[in-house]
Amino acid sequence: MRAVIQTVSRASVTVDDSVVGEIADGLLVLVGVTHDDSPEKARTMARKIHELRILDEERSAAETGAPLLVISQFTLYGDVRKGRRPSWIAAARPEQAEPLIDDLVVALRDRGAHVETGRFRMHMLVESVNVGPRTIVLDI
């Protein structure tokens, strides 16, 4: 499982002209799933994201109550080492990935996090205003 985590002053995701997820002063989390990921890895990722000290004064979302916007992003496993067209071989199939993204969101909520989400397998427009900017790539 791989995540790109950014501090944002605001972020939103729109599907079919409707905002389906929106946060202010929190973390935008783009998440990709690969073939050997598991519910246990999703729980570990949730803990790391929630406790990541990336906010002001080296604080975490767990400490501050900062909201999270979690967006599924299979392209995080795109491989461009050969040629110009990415290979998606390392990305998990949707049937495997969707339940693990759901597990991640549930694990974050179980920790007390306020979590907004995008819509799996939908064309999404993601808008964000980065703070810092601070961006972390997390691999589990």
N, C-alpha and C positions, 0 to 999 in steps of 0.2 A: 504494500500500500504506500502511496506517495501523496504528499500534500504540499501545496504552495500556500503559505499563510501570509497575509498582508494586513497591516494595521490600516484601518480606514476611518475617515470621519463620517462617511456614509457609503452605502452600497445597496444595490437593488438588482433584482432579476425579473425580467419581463418575459412572459410567454403569451403569444397571441394578443398583443396589445394590452395585457393586464399584468400589473405588478403582482407577482406571486410570493415574493420575499423581499424584505427591506430591513436594514439595520442602520443605526447611527452609532458612531464612536465604538467600534468593535473590530472584529476580525473577519475578513473575507477568506474562506477556506476552499480552495479548489482541490478535489480529491480524485485520484486515479487508483484503479484496482488492477492487480495482475493475477496470474493464474494460481499462485500458491498462497494467496491471501485467505484469511479465515476470520470467523467471528472473534477469536482471541486477538488477532492482529488489529481488528477494528476497535476493540476495547482499549488496547494499548495505545493506538493512535488517538483515541478520544482523550485519554488521560494526558498524553503528551501535549496535544493541542490546548486543552483546557488549562494546563499548568505552565505552558510556555511563557517565559518572562520576556515578552516582546513589547509590552505596553510601556507607557511613561513610567519613569522611576523603577524600571525593571520589575514591573508587576505583571501578573497574569490575568486572564479572563476569570479564572477561579477566584482570585482575590478581589477583583473590581466589579464583577458581575457584568462585564462587557458582553454584548450579544455576539453571536456568530452567524454568518451566512454561509452555508455549506452547499457547494455546487459540484456535482459529478463532472469529471473532466477526464475522459478516457485518453485524450491527446497527451496527457502527461507521460504516457508510455510510448509515445511515438519515437521511432528509431530512424534517424536521418544520417547514419554513418555512411550509407551507400546511396549514391544518386541524390536526386532532388525531391523525390516523392517519399513521404514518411511510410514506414512499415508499422502496422498496428498489431503485429504478432504478440507483443508482450502485454497488450491490454486484454483484460479478462472479457469474455463474452458478456453481453448484457444480462443474461439469465443468472450468471454468477455474480456480477458486479452490483446489480441493484440491491439484492438483499444485504450485501456487505456495507453499502452506503447507508441503507436503513439502519443496520446494526450500529454504525458509527454515530448516527444522529440520535438513536435511542440511548446509547451509552453516554453521550454528551448531556442529554436531557436528564438522565438518571443522576448525573453529577450536579444537577441544578442549573445547568447552562440554559440560557434563552437561545434557541436555535431556529433560524429561518432557513428555508431550503429552496432550491430550484425544482425543476421537474425533470425526472429521469427520461432520457431518450426524446426530449423535446428540443426544438430550436429555441435557444434562450438568448436574450440580450442582457448582458451583465454590465452594469455601470458601477464604477467605484471612484472614490477620491482617496488616494493613498496618503497616509500621514507618515512623515519622516523623510523619505519613504523607508519602511521597514518590511522586508520580505525574507521569509525563511522557507527553504525546501527541506521537508522532513520525509525520510524514507524509513519504513518499518519492515 
